[in-house]
Amino acid sequence: MPSPTDTVRSAAGYLRSWMEAQSMHRRLPGVQVAVRSADELVLSAAVGVADAVAGTPLTTEHLFRIASHSKTFTATAVLQLVEAGRMRLDDPIGRYVPELEAGGSPIARATVRELLGHQSGVVRDGAHADFWQLGQPFHDRDGVIAEVLRAGVVHRRNEHFKYSNIGYALVGLAIEAVTGTSYVEHLRTAVLEPLGLTRTGAEYDPARADEYAAGHTGLLLGEDGRTTIEHVDTRAMAAATGFYSTAEELTVYGSAHFLGDERLLTDDSKRLMQRLESVVTAYGTEVGRYGVGMALVTVGERQLVGHSGGYPGHSTQTLIDPVGKLVVSVLTNAIDGPAEDLAVGLVKLIDVALQPRAEVPPPPAGAPPLASFTGRFASLWGVLDIAELGGRLVLVRPTLPDPLPAVEELEVVDTGTLRVAAQPGFGPAGELIPLERDADGRVASLRVGGVTSRPVEEFLRRRPAMTRQNGLGSS
């Protein structure tokens, strides 16, 4: 019986292929992805370009601005200080940022925990936040404090969940007050060095400028081209949004939040960070959950933690299963990059590999290897993959934003025939899929629900004829 890590490792080739299809379909400049199962890096890949203007190929070594991932690092550093008896979660922030108390701000009474859980009621970014589109520098210490003193109170403490970068900037100032060193330096020695992370840092490093993937603008209202966006530092906002990293190193960091791994924190502290603190709804629909420095996400039966990140030109997401010991990190270098969709989709495909939806008979004696059925095919209705996941054949529609609803389990009937498993669904459940093979034994066509699909290049050659009545018959 293969272990979960064995199964995920065997699926890695298709996970990369699916991610490539998504990247091309969504017209992304580049995507960097890594998957770690238990203590093994089972996938690390990069597709596309680091800079769409220069055409520089993206690699797994390129650095990405991971923005609000920074909040998980900040919360981790705080919990370390709490474990060491140097700070308490119920300490008022005014103890560490005395200007708030002196200025009479009610935020001075907000606790460190309330700030980490976005329950302090403090303003999100301040009244002047065009640093998010490079119209001004990010706030320095004086700027953060001035924003809080000017009009920092939006809600009463614990009245509403209110996401706040200013709140995390205040926590960064508290870390500096406790440690007597800069936020950047403390995070390096307390969090990054114990994990051996050399391509991760708490703030933009101009000395490594050539190592960063360029950020890119979004495709606004159907635009065709993207423009690159300059990298800037985040100053006193680093505790909220300053970090950079790679997908590979984020999976190492994510694994340190597995239960049982105490390289950074005890399990008691990790459970506190990962425990549900807030449920956010809009118009009767749940739109998010949050703990203490961690977002909480449910995918199937997995209870995941982690964070997204949105920085000018980069959109990123890391998901961690602290019990199932899985980390998926997806970094995109476009401001509209669908990092969350891609990360969730990868988790779903991993679970397809691990858990069959329906049981199908084993291939008959003498049937060719499963790999001989696999490939990417297209028809006028789009792209489909026959993929081997978990030692089984499945049909996947690789350009859908959510792969799961259209996944079909497949049975090998013989060399030239597959069958869709008898399972509930809107597709051709229970029907045969006839195949044609070329002289080399490769699948040259297949009919799913009676509609013929062919390898993508061959389909594109034939597609012009498919726009005319009876075009197929004449080609």
Disulfide bonds with the S-S distance in Angstrom:
none
